[in-house]
Amino acid sequence: MILITPAQLQARAAERPPEYLQEIAPALVRVRPDGVHEYDDRHPAWRAAVKKYRPAPRGLGDTVERTLDATGIGPVAKRIITTVTGRPCGCAKRRDFLNGLVPYKRQGE
């Protein structure tokens, strides 16, 4: 399940075309009383939208993150590290560091 606050949903919708919310609507499981939307991340509509709207990887860090998430290792590792240490895992810092270390060149750059 993916939990998205109204503010996060609004930010995502602002970054994407107007049809984005319609495309992910079939994956909506419920809207909680606090306004948080629960989406089924295994639903075909959700997966198609992620594939369609996810930006191209900027570097090695993005590739590592996507590989770990696709294999299921990433979410489990994040949960374990946060539970054991009581602090965020630092994955975003590692991703950004690796992206800076090995950036991918894009056409036109």
C-alpha positions in Angstrom: 0.0 0.0 0.0 1.1 3.5 -0.7 -0.1 6.3 1.6 -0.3 9.8 0.1 -1.4 12.9 2.0 -3.5 15.4 0.3 -0.6 17.8 0.0 1.6 15.1 -1.6 -1.2 14.2 -4.0 -1.6 17.8 -5.0 2.1 18.2 -5.6 2.2 15.0 -7.7 -0.7 16.2 -9.7 0.9 19.6 -10.3 4.0 17.9 -11.8 2.1 15.6 -14.1 -0.5 16.0 -16.9 -4.2 16.5 -15.9 -5.1 12.9 -16.7 -2.7 11.5 -14.1 -5.3 11.4 -11.3 -7.8 9.7 -13.6 -5.1 7.1 -14.5 -4.3 6.1 -10.9 -8.0 6.3 -9.7 -8.6 2.5 -10.2 -5.8 1.8 -7.7 -7.4 3.9 -5.0 -8.3 1.6 -2.1 -9.8 4.1 0.3 -9.6 7.7 1.6 -9.0 7.6 5.3 -10.8 10.0 7.7 -7.6 12.1 8.0 -7.7 12.6 4.2 -4.8 10.3 3.4 -5.3 8.3 0.2 -4.4 4.6 0.2 -3.3 3.2 -3.2 -2.6 -0.4 -4.0 0.9 -0.3 -5.5 0.4 -3.7 -7.1 -2.6 -2.6 -9.1 -2.0 -2.5 -12.9 -3.2 1.1 -13.1 -0.7 2.2 -10.4 2.2 0.3 -12.0 1.4 1.7 -15.4 1.3 5.3 -14.1 4.6 4.9 -12.2 6.2 3.5 -15.4 4.7 6.3 -17.5 5.5 9.3 -15.2 8.6 8.3 -13.4 11.5 10.5 -14.5 14.5 9.0 -16.2 17.3 8.0 -13.9 19.8 10.9 -13.2 22.7 8.6 -12.2 23.8 5.4 -10.5 22.0 6.2 -7.3 18.6 6.2 -9.0 19.4 2.9 -10.7 20.5 1.3 -7.4 17.3 2.6 -5.7 15.0 1.3 -8.4 16.7 -2.1 -8.5 16.4 -2.5 -4.8 12.8 -1.4 -4.8 12.0 -3.8 -7.7 13.5 -6.8 -5.9 11.7 -5.9 -2.7 15.0 -5.4 -0.8 14.7 -1.6 -0.6 11.5 -1.2 1.4 12.5 -4.0 3.8 15.9 -2.6 4.4 14.4 0.9 5.0 11.9 -0.5 7.5 14.6 -2.5 9.4 17.1 0.3 9.6 14.4 2.8 10.8 13.1 0.3 13.4 16.5 -0.6 14.7 18.1 2.8 14.8 15.0 4.9 15.3 16.3 7.3 12.6 15.6 7.5 8.8 17.8 5.2 6.7 19.6 7.9 4.8 18.8 6.4 1.5 18.1 9.7 -0.2 21.5 11.0 0.8 23.2 7.9 -0.6 21.2 8.1 -3.8 22.1 11.7 -4.3 25.8 11.0 -3.5 25.9 8.2 -6.1 24.1 10.3 -8.6 26.7 13.0 -8.2 29.5 10.4 -8.3 28.3 8.7 -11.5 25.8 10.9 -13.3 24.2 9.8 -16.6 24.6 12.0 -19.6 21.4 12.9 -21.3 21.0 13.7 -25.0 21.6 17.4 -25.6 23.8 17.9 -22.6 
